[in-house]
Amino acid sequence: MDIAFTVHLPVDTGSVPFVRGLCRQALVHLRIERVVIDEIALALTEACANVVQHAGDQAEYEVEVAIDDRLCRISVVDGGEGFDPAALPGRDAHSPLDEGRGLLLMQALVDRLDFRHESDGRHRVTLEKRLTPHPPLRPVDPV
């Protein structure tokens, strides 16, 4: 079964747990392993939190989720200023809570992380994670 949806969200802190919950419920419905769900949810949280923190005066952002049997692909799109991920400090600089650490976290949690400046001026962060579904339930043999 494939699940796909797009949501337009206000740039506020309440939108982050909302979209995380939507994505989590879709993955649970597809019986994806709990650890994989948690990793996707955390990476999505970080991507959305970055938009909320850095989108400036933008009123909304968009989250596109596409899940099939093998892959979860999430794009977070906003019209903010954007940034150059290569310009962020290296891994060994300062505290783990400094700017740019969320990107390192996302990189560690997903299989592919991509940043794009779209032709319409918006910025897109795409997260991809391979999925490992639980095996189907088997009926219990009668005793």
C-alpha positions in Angstrom: 0.0 0.0 0.0 1.2 3.5 -0.8 0.4 6.6 1.2 1.0 10.1 -0.1 -0.2 13.5 1.2 0.8 17.2 1.2 -0.1 19.6 4.0 0.3 23.4 4.0 1.1 24.5 7.5 1.4 27.8 9.3 4.9 28.8 10.3 4.5 28.3 14.1 5.7 25.8 16.7 2.3 24.0 16.8 2.6 22.8 13.2 5.6 20.7 14.0 4.0 18.1 16.3 0.9 18.1 14.1 2.8 17.0 10.9 5.0 14.7 12.9 1.9 12.9 14.2 0.4 12.6 10.7 3.5 11.1 9.3 3.9 8.8 12.3 0.3 7.5 12.0 0.8 6.7 8.3 4.0 4.7 9.1 2.3 2.9 12.0 -0.6 2.0 9.7 1.9 0.5 7.2 3.4 -1.5 10.1 6.9 0.0 9.8 9.4 -0.9 12.5 9.2 1.4 15.5 12.9 2.4 15.4 12.5 3.4 11.8 9.4 5.4 12.6 11.2 7.2 15.4 14.1 8.1 13.2 11.9 9.5 10.5 9.8 11.4 13.0 12.9 13.0 14.6 14.4 14.0 11.2 11.0 15.5 10.1 10.8 17.4 13.4 14.2 18.9 12.9 13.5 19.9 9.3 10.2 21.5 10.2 11.7 23.2 13.3 14.4 24.7 11.0 11.7 26.2 8.9 9.8 27.6 11.9 13.0 29.1 13.3 14.4 30.5 10.1 11.5 31.2 7.6 11.3 34.8 8.5 8.1 36.5 7.7 6.7 33.5 5.6 3.2 32.7 6.6 3.3 29.0 5.7 5.3 26.0 4.6 4.5 22.8 2.9 5.3 19.2 3.8 5.0 16.4 1.1 5.1 12.8 2.3 5.2 9.8 0.0 5.5 6.3 1.5 5.6 3.0 -0.5 6.8 -0.5 0.3 10.4 0.4 0.3 10.9 4.1 1.0 9.6 7.1 2.9 10.3 10.4 1.1 9.5 13.7 2.8 10.0 17.1 1.4 9.7 20.3 3.5 9.3 23.4 1.3 9.4 27.0 2.3 9.9 30.4 0.9 12.4 31.6 3.5 16.0 32.8 2.9 17.5 29.4 2.7 21.2 28.7 3.5 24.2 26.9 2.3 24.7 23.6 4.3 28.4 23.6 3.2 28.9 26.9 5.0 27.9 25.6 8.4 30.6 24.8 11.0 32.3 21.4 11.0 31.5 18.6 13.4 34.2 19.4 15.9 33.4 23.1 16.3 31.8 24.3 19.6 28.9 22.7 21.3 26.7 19.9 19.9 23.8 22.4 20.3 25.3 25.1 18.0 23.8 26.0 14.7 24.0 23.3 12.1 23.9 20.4 14.5 20.3 19.6 13.4 21.6 18.9 9.9 24.1 16.5 11.3 21.3 14.8 13.2 19.1 14.5 10.1 22.1 13.1 8.1 22.6 10.4 10.7 18.9 9.5 10.8 18.0 9.2 7.1 19.6 7.5 4.1 19.5 10.6 1.9 19.3 14.3 2.7 19.1 16.8 -0.1 18.8 20.6 -0.2 17.5 22.4 -3.3 16.7 26.0 -4.3 13.6 25.6 -6.6 13.1 27.6 -9.7 10.1 29.4 -8.1 12.5 30.7 -5.3 11.4 28.3 -2.6 13.8 26.0 -0.7 13.3 22.2 -0.5 14.8 19.8 2.0 14.2 16.2 1.1 14.6 13.3 3.5 14.6 9.7 2.3 14.6 6.6 4.5 14.5 3.0 3.5 11.7 1.1 5.2 11.7 -2.2 7.0 8.1 -3.4 7.4 7.1 -5.9 10.1 6.2 -9.3 8.7 2.5 -9.9 8.3 0.6 -11.3 11.3 0.2 -15.1 11.2 -2.8 -16.8 12.6 -2.2 -18.7 15.8 -2.4 -22.5 15.3 -5.2 -24.1 17.3 -4.0 -26.1 20.3 
